[in-house]
């Protein structure tokens, strides 16, 4: 139900993953995940090795943080993130690239995993792995199925339906074997025998490549999907792959599903089979007027500006730099801020495409209702949000909104639908938490 077909603009789809040069300094945020910030375990002046634990999870829904490079800690202090907000970060001056003992950084494939499900989840937790599709939910929490619930199958999200982004596409093409071992490890952690990899039909090379590799991995299969945004949303992907509908207010586990991103599955392989924590990821750096759209393997903590410079520098017509894709990403106000575990892309938008049209009066065309993948009434939620009638937004299911932006994209009146809905959703979540407390 719903959805749109924005121009794909996959400018970097043919660009192989390139290892990005190590920066002289990295700045590592203690909040790179949904949940409580990690707690720093190092102080100014400490020497650290790449892969060493530098901040410990601050609760069950939290994630460990590890040093992305070796060197000396020069600060544990507040620093400005990409949104212009000051938050706790650890700064490390790089002095080489020496890894902590026991971490295997070789390219050798390790297929067999003899660990128990509990041991696998413990290793994933130790490695600080989070959802790398953008949500950054701690992976060990997602794998810890609540009492009374049962996982029936695993779904791997290879859809990458956001325009411009190609990092997952390149991972599927270039790291297919490691990815499939990661999928089999995730399935074992969940005690399930069936795993599906959902990939949209605009990636025929990835579909063919992984389908061929799956012959050696019983229980794992590729599911080609029609091209439609936002099919990468968990609930939309579950419906597309299995036909099951997650109920309003429910979670994927309510219909027996657990969904993990392609990048997350690769990180799980490296954590479990190589003892390597999550300290680097593939980031798409792209834009219509950027000199060299690329897919870069980047250490966490690297300044965003360095990635743009590597790809030819900020074009003269740049109007906005977005973290993520154009639909769900957010404009950056500080390019000196670091890449994080959730940084899927850096998109440079030309000035003429980044300006908002002036909002007009709603013409009651109901296009926003037609395209909403959650069956909501965005025009109504927008009106309630703009009037700060937050209590009325809850019974109108604002918490079901996945913030995909389809409503704003299709609105002929150029209304800031998603902006007002986002504000209202955040306020409603506050009301719900206060009520539970």
Beta strands, then each sheet from edge to edge (+ up, - down):
strand 1: 17-19
strand 2: 25-29
strand 3: 39-40
strand 4: 47-48
strand 5: 53-56
strand 6: 65-66
strand 7: 71-80
strand 8: 86-94
strand 9: 153-157
strand 10: 195-200
strand 11: 220-225
strand 12: 257-261
strand 13: 280-286
strand 14: 294-299
strand 15: 318-323
strand 16: 330-331
strand 17: 345-350
sheet 1: 1+ 14+ 13- 17- 15+ 16-
sheet 2: 2+ 8- 7+ 4-
sheet 3: 3+ 5- 6+
sheet 4: 11+ 10+ 9+ 12+
end
